[in-house]
Amino acid sequence: MKLNSNIDTLSSSDYKLKTKEGMIFRNSLSKKVSVKDVLKDIQENHNQSWYDELYERNKDYLDDIALIYRGNNITYREMFDNIEKYAKSLKKIGLGKNSEIPVCLSNTPEIVYIIGAASKIGASVNIFGSKFSKDYITEILKGTNSNILFIEDNEYIKIEESILNSNIDSIVMISLRDSLKNNYNPYEELDSNSNLFINRVDELKNGNNKIISQSEFLDFGKDYIGSTSENVDLDDDFIITYTSGSTNSSRPKGIVHSNRSYITVARYHNIDLNGGFSLKPYTFLALIPTYSNSNFMSIISDSLMQGSKLAFEPNYNPDSFLDSLIIHNPHYVAATKSFWIKCAKKLLSEYKKKPILLKNLFLAFSCGEQFEINEEKLINKAIKKAKAGVNVTHTPFSIVKMSEAGGDCEHGSIFYTLFRSYSNLKPSNRNKKVACGMGTFDFVEFAVLDEEGNRLGNNRYGRLVANSPCTMKEYKNNPQATNKFYITDSEGKRWADMNVYGYVDNDNKVHLKGRIPNGKETLPPFYLSQEILKDTKNILSCEVVEDKDNAGLFVAHIELQPNCKKALEFIVNSANERCKRLLEATSSKLYFRVRSNEESFPLTGSGKRDVNALKNEKISEKCVIPIINDGKVVLKKYSEEKGFTKKKV
């Protein structure tokens, strides 16, 4: 059974959205467009580099603003000029087609310049993070065939030892101040707490003749007179990014994508196929780490492919996320749910003192993790207080409606179907008891498989798999993991694994329900968490993990809704009661670890909840279990539990 019944054709209906400027009309298709025809057109007429596609799309709008950085507006003309300067210097030092260039930069305009220049000369970029392990960073650097590294001064300080142990002999060092206009930062006071906007290049150059500044690198190629353009195909390697580190934060897997991934998604975000309205007037915020494919594909690449404005935020910190929204006032932001929850708490706590308004923000996406209705409710409350999006929609938007986004780095951002939820006449979030699912593009085929590889029908849990032109080429230097990435179902069809439990609802929307573990488990933890999360009024978030040393012992890490009035004993006992059937059926036991709103959950470098950190906590003195003592519910610590007679409530 093919779950995506609309895989062969695209359709649309008229749609219009009120704005203060008048009406934005949804562009109707005069006829259905075959997916096969669109993909054929991409192959025949867009068989080129990412850079060439980007230029062709924007060559008639060169004086429009492309990049925004702390008050500095950079036009598309200036952006392409800077890309050309980078390309000249790269060519002069001998790099070109098949070169792989390592990059460790934050979200600044320079990330676009180096990626664009590498694409123009036919090279690829390997974008890694400073939070990877020291040995792994050295391994990455040795695995590239270029001896030059582009790195931010703040990042260099963290990984200097790894660089010294590699074969890198030229280091182009970039400061966060390099792209400030006249070296002026109008948000100096807000940025002062981070200490990121201090130019350390000259200081680090002392005693290290491998380091040169960005200006010195660009001066080197000024007199290059050869061509900087290389013939490139859709399937040529373009970029290596990394997984989020959910399973191994110190050694996330490198993911190789070709030009085809980004050009295909860009084509399907065009008005005639996406069915939305033009993205050109709006500002996207690049916030997610640059080594994440989600940041490059869905923020950097797609905003520029649509001729939008792209604002850069180099400070990736949940505590400063609200400050970032105030600084940039964007229309579109993608961040993890942990960032959004932190932001919502701040908005609500500060509202009585001084209301913070986010009137442009009408496209807020949660990426990287499933979003529960409990969490959506908190954020809806906060963004309504902030009047989010009223400059565009007249009324604050609802993240329940707008959280239809996502996708993993291996598959590309196949669920970033902008504006589809606006145009859905029967929105999947009409049932407020469940979070809305994720829609996807018509060129994506997906299914849910059971353990034997049989395709499951709607509303049945299983392993989520998908195929599309945006699927990665391979894991870099990891053929074993690449082979495991592909699954053959019972009918012999080959799929790319998403490695998560999920289901497809009756509206053909995908719902994620947690990662599939490497080893066996007593029962999938999400079965317990979804029972616990049925208390939407009192419980905000829940992550259930199984003790890795004691099969059948589970810990539910829960965070309560802010201003929750119910007694903790009542909340925990009620949650335990809802899980009783599952626990008894599997002879399992459930403990609760209540995390405070201030403490919340530990995060990985990519901003997702760190499940490994939760597992490493094991069952500790912070864990409790509800017990009946003298007819009352009592929460006892793990070590105290044995001293009490356990009775059913």
PAGUBA-518601 format. One line per 10 residues: number of its first residue (from 0); their letters; for each residue x, y, z of C-alpha. Coordinates in steps of 0.02 Angstrom, whole numbers. Example, Ala and Ser with C-alpha at 12.3 -4.5 7.8 and 13.67 -1.06 7.14 Angstrom:
<rs>
0	AS	615:-225:390  684:-53:357
</rs>
This chain:
<rs>
0	MKLNSNIDTL	0:0:0  70:169:-49  32:283:96  58:442:-5  -86:423:-126  -44:589:-209  132:539:-257  102:558:-444  19:728:-457  14:899:-379
10	SSSDYKLKTK	-147:994:-354  -197:1160:-279  -347:1269:-240  -367:1457:-227  -314:1532:-62  -294:1707:2  -225:1781:163  -268:1953:232  -124:2070:273  -112:2251:321
20	EGMIFRNSLS	-49:2288:146  -201:2209:66  -216:2032:0  -87:1900:-36  -157:1778:-163  -115:1596:-170  -58:1557:-346  -172:1427:-424  -108:1301:-548  -201:1303:-711
30	KKVSVKDVLK	-175:1116:-724  -105:973:-623  83:958:-637  161:786:-642  301:757:-517  389:659:-652  383:810:-768  451:928:-635  595:813:-591  632:790:-776
40	DIQENHNQSW	637:979:-798  758:994:-651  871:864:-731  869:944:-903  867:1130:-863  944:1144:-689  1086:1019:-702  1210:1137:-623  1295:1191:-462  1206:1264:-312
50	YDELYERNKD	1294:1429:-349  1234:1435:-531  1055:1398:-477  1064:1533:-345  1130:1662:-468  1001:1621:-602  861:1644:-477  922:1814:-417  1012:1894:-565  867:2013:-596
60	YLDDIALIYR	859:2070:-413  1041:2106:-374  1004:2268:-281  882:2185:-161  941:2145:16  1008:1968:33  1099:1960:200  1072:2052:365  1203:2051:501  1190:2159:657
70	GNNITYREMF	1123:2308:562  1227:2281:404  1119:2253:250  1210:2163:109  1132:2157:-64  1129:2008:-180  1255:2100:-290  1374:2123:-144  1348:1943:-91  1393:1876:-264
80	DNIEKYAKSL	1543:1995:-272  1608:1925:-107  1581:1748:-167  1684:1788:-321  1825:1860:-214  1829:1699:-113  1825:1595:-272  1975:1687:-345  2081:1656:-192  2028:1473:-185
90	KKIGLGKNSE	2076:1449:-368  2241:1538:-346  2295:1420:-206  2254:1273:-319  2083:1215:-260  1948:1167:-383  1835:1024:-435  1838:877:-313  1924:978:-177  1847:962:-3
100	IPVCLSNTPE	1866:1115:107  1844:1104:298  1745:1245:379  1706:1284:561  1603:1444:565  1451:1513:654  1303:1593:567  1384:1744:484  1385:1806:303  1554:1721:279
110	IVYIIGAASK	1471:1549:283  1376:1595:125  1532:1666:41  1638:1511:68  1499:1388:23  1454:1489:-132  1635:1503:-186  1668:1317:-160  1513:1276:-263  1566:1395:-402
120	IGASVNIFGS	1737:1313:-422  1665:1137:-409  1730:1100:-234  1632:1036:-84  1631:1100:95  1643:997:254  1558:1097:393  1594:1027:566  1567:1085:745  1689:1131:883
130	KFSKDYITEI	1592:1025:1008  1643:864:921  1777:764:1011  1958:819:986  2010:658:901  1859:661:787  1895:839:730  2074:789:689  2006:640:593  1887:753:496
140	LKGTNSNILF	2027:874:451  2142:733:395  1999:659:293  1982:813:182  2099:833:34  2132:1018:68  2263:1086:186  2170:1250:215  2041:1278:353  1913:1418:370
150	IEDNEYIKIE	1873:1448:553  1802:1578:670  1921:1643:805  1804:1588:945  1799:1411:875  1987:1402:847  2018:1426:1033  1913:1271:1071  1995:1154:945  2173:1218:927
160	ESILNSNIDS	2246:1052:984  2147:956:852  2210:1072:716  2391:1055:772  2374:866:757  2305:877:580  2385:912:410  2314:1090:401  2450:1216:357  2344:1369:313
170	IVMISLRDSL	2210:1439:428  2095:1578:369  2028:1654:529  1866:1753:531  1800:1863:671  1618:1896:709  1661:2080:685  1721:2059:506  1549:2088:429  1495:2229:544
180	KNNYNPYEEL	1468:2391:449  1610:2511:495  1649:2392:639  1493:2455:728  1375:2337:819  1212:2423:865  1172:2279:983  1336:2284:1079  1248:2291:1247  1144:2133:1213
190	DSNSNLFINR	1297:2043:1142  1415:2092:1281  1365:1946:1392  1422:1818:1264  1599:1888:1236  1586:1823:1058  1604:1990:968  1784:2020:1018  1907:2014:873  2043:1893:926
200	VDELKNGNNK	2123:1865:756  2277:1975:780  2305:1903:954  2297:1724:890  2408:1762:741  2553:1805:855  2674:1660:853  2572:1559:728  2622:1590:547  2485:1472:483
210	IISQSEFLDF	2349:1597:527  2296:1734:407  2148:1853:419  2002:1853:300  2062:2014:218  2235:1940:189  2158:1786:109  2050:1891:-9  2197:2004:-55  2292:1849:-110
220	GKDYIGSTSE	2170:1815:-252  2143:1992:-314  2255:1971:-466  2187:1800:-517  2130:1816:-698  2071:1640:-740  1894:1574:-739  1818:1533:-570  1671:1435:-640  1673:1246:-656
230	NVDLDDDFII	1548:1132:-744  1454:1042:-607  1313:913:-612  1163:890:-500  1236:732:-426  1409:800:-389  1455:809:-205  1417:980:-135  1415:982:54  1455:873:204
240	TYTSGSTNSS	1356:915:360  1331:813:519  1193:727:615  1127:808:772  1225:695:889  1073:617:972  1157:447:978  1338:504:988  1364:689:1020  1554:679:1011
250	RPKGIVHSNR	1558:585:844  1403:629:741  1402:551:569  1453:653:417  1318:665:284  1357:692:99  1227:784:-4  1234:828:-188  1171:985:-275  1011:892:-319
260	SYITVARYHN	945:897:-139  945:1086:-125  892:1127:-302  743:1007:-291  680:1080:-126  703:1256:-193  599:1214:-347  459:1143:-240  454:1299:-132  416:1403:-285
270	IDLNGGFSLK	241:1476:-287  176:1371:-432  214:1206:-344  208:1250:-160  40:1334:-175  88:1467:-50  139:1647:-80  305:1729:-116  438:1717:19  532:1864:-55
280	PYTFLALIPT	470:2001:63  514:1904:219  665:1885:332  730:1713:381  839:1691:535  989:1574:525  1011:1512:703  1037:1322:704  1221:1267:701  1297:1279:528
290	YSNSNFMSII	1350:1096:528  1165:1046:527  1092:1011:356  927:1081:419  1007:1251:440  1086:1253:269  943:1176:170  791:1253:252  860:1420:309  1014:1475:212
300	SDSLMQGSKL	987:1391:45  799:1404:31  785:1585:88  915:1641:-40  841:1531:-177  675:1620:-148  756:1793:-149  716:1823:35  818:1913:165  931:1806:274
310	AFEPNYNPDS	979:1867:448  1122:1783:542  1131:1744:728  1301:1675:781  1253:1656:965  1166:1487:980  1104:1482:1158  928:1447:1224  952:1580:1358  981:1715:1226
320	FLDSLIIHNP	854:1653:1098  726:1785:1143  859:1919:1127  897:1853:952  713:1870:904  711:2048:971  871:2094:877  819:2024:707  628:2037:714  615:1896:585
330	HYVAATKSFW	463:1826:496  531:1648:491  628:1553:625  668:1369:647  730:1310:817  716:1157:928  570:1141:1045  686:1169:1194  729:1341:1124  545:1381:1096
340	IKCAKKLLSE	495:1323:1270  632:1428:1351  576:1576:1247  394:1551:1295  435:1546:1480  531:1710:1465  393:1794:1366  263:1746:1496  369:1792:1646  419:1961:1574
350	YKKKPILLKN	247:2006:1507  183:2089:1665  340:2196:1680  362:2247:1500  271:2161:1357  387:2097:1219  307:2101:1048  358:1992:899  240:2065:769  333:1999:616
360	LFLAFSCGEQ	350:1819:674  217:1721:580  323:1571:529  391:1483:682  447:1305:656  503:1173:778  638:1061:705  732:905:755  607:829:877  424:787:889
370	FEINEEKLIN	318:923:968  184:873:1093  17:959:1115  66:999:1296  214:1100:1234  115:1180:1094  -10:1246:1220  124:1339:1319  199:1416:1164  29:1464:1093
380	KAIKKAKAGV	-7:1557:1253  160:1649:1246  155:1699:1064  -21:1764:1078  40:1877:1219  182:1933:1104  58:1966:962  167:1859:851  141:1885:666  7:2019:675
390	NVTHTPFSIV	101:2126:549  62:1991:422  -91:1896:481  -188:2023:588  -206:1893:727  -67:1799:818  -28:1635:731  -37:1467:816  115:1355:822  -5:1208:823
400	KMSEAGGDCE	-45:1257:646  131:1310:599  236:1171:674  213:1062:521  397:1053:485  545:940:510  640:799:431  809:725:472  975:779:401  995:620:298
410	HGSIFYTLFR	833:646:204  842:833:191  702:946:251  564:849:167  433:911:290  467:1097:270  313:1125:166  292:1311:196  115:1378:201  34:1208:171
420	SYSNLKPSNR	-54:1218:339  -128:1386:293  -202:1316:134  -266:1153:211  -455:1164:210  -463:1022:336  -315:1059:450  -248:910:546  -239:1011:707  -427:1029:719
430	NKKVACGMGT	-421:891:850  -340:983:995  -307:820:1089  -159:777:977  -19:879:900  -32:910:715  68:795:603  195:841:471  154:858:288  280:834:150
440	FDFVEFAVLD	311:867:-34  228:766:-170  395:702:-233  423:614:-66  363:435:-43  351:371:135  285:221:230  276:143:402  346:-34:421  327:-166:554
450	EEGNRLGNNR	471:-274:616  450:-394:469  453:-253:342  266:-255:306  188:-88:264  64:-32:396  -97:63:372  -146:229:448  -135:257:635  -22:106:665
460	YGRLVANSPC	148:129:745  303:65:658  469:115:580  457:269:472  547:260:303  552:378:154  626:402:-19  654:563:-115  780:657:-224  837:742:-63
470	TMKEYKNNPQ	900:583:19  1085:592:60  1214:508:-51  1306:422:91  1383:438:263  1557:506:236  1692:371:250  1566:253:332  1504:121:208  1443:8:348
480	ATNKFYITDS	1327:141:419  1272:186:242  1220:7:208  1122:0:371  1034:160:322  939:70:184  799:-54:220  710:-174:103  527:-204:145  432:-368:127
490	EGKRWADMNV	386:-325:-52  568:-297:-102  560:-107:-108  715:-15:-45  688:127:79  796:254:169  773:230:356  720:377:465  762:273:620  609:333:716
500	YGYVDNDNKV	445:261:774  298:348:694  128:333:614  27:414:476  -143:487:520  -301:492:415  -248:660:341  -87:578:277  16:675:404  168:598:486
510	HLKGRIPNGK	186:590:676  356:554:755  361:456:917  544:436:965  704:356:903  720:169:877  856:102:995  1009:7:937  974:-141:1051  819:-228:1115
520	ETLPPFYLSQ	703:-140:1235  566:-199:1351  442:-84:1265  461:76:1163  476:219:1289  355:328:1192  212:211:1241  239:268:1420  273:450:1380  115:471:1278
530	EILKDTKNIL	12:405:1424  99:525:1543  74:671:1423  -115:647:1422  -114:766:1570  -96:920:1460  -151:1038:1599  -14:994:1724  128:912:1627  229:1011:1502
540	SCEVVEDKDN	359:886:1439  409:706:1463  555:597:1408  555:414:1460  716:313:1458  753:133:1506  894:99:1628  1032:28:1518  1091:-87:1657  920:-146:1716
550	AGLFVAHIEL	797:-200:1583  619:-159:1628  662:-13:1741  607:151:1665  630:332:1719  505:463:1663  588:634:1663  445:757:1675  432:946:1680  272:1026:1746
560	QPNCKKALEF	177:1166:1663  230:1335:1735  111:1391:1873  44:1214:1893  -73:1212:2044  -102:1025:2071  -4:931:2205  147:838:2138  90:677:2222  -74:683:2127
570	IVNSANERCK	9:718:1959  140:582:1974  18:451:2040  -108:489:1902  28:471:1772  84:307:1848  -96:242:1847  -113:280:1661  45:178:1628  -7:32:1740
580	RLLEATSSKL	-75:-79:1601  84:-65:1499  195:-92:1651  103:-247:1709  99:-321:1534  289:-310:1520  333:-335:1704  411:-162:1703  429:-29:1836  420:159:1815
590	YFRVRSNEES	507:292:1919  484:480:1900  617:615:1896  533:785:1911  638:919:1828  611:1100:1879  564:1233:1752  733:1316:1783  831:1154:1764  730:1085:1618
600	FPLTGSGKRD	816:954:1507  1000:937:1459  1032:978:1276  1150:916:1142  1259:1038:1045  1122:1049:914  994:1105:1044  895:943:1052  859:853:1215  1007:744:1261
610	VNALKNEKIS	929:572:1288  1101:497:1321  1126:617:1466  958:561:1537  1010:379:1520  1174:414:1606  1081:484:1756  1008:310:1781  893:285:1931  958:408:2060
620	EKCVIPIIND	906:485:2225  813:615:2123  693:481:2063  529:447:2153  390:320:2144  210:342:2207  167:229:2353  12:213:2464  54:238:2647  -87:244:2774
630	GKVVLKKYSE	-211:274:2635  -117:423:2562  -10:439:2408  171:468:2455  319:499:2340  468:401:2399  645:405:2336  716:254:2251  819:205:2404  672:228:2523
640	EKGFTKKKV	544:130:2425  583:-41:2502  532:18:2676  351:40:2625  211:-81:2588  156:-58:2410  -30:-64:2375  -131:-29:2222  -219:139:2224
</rs>
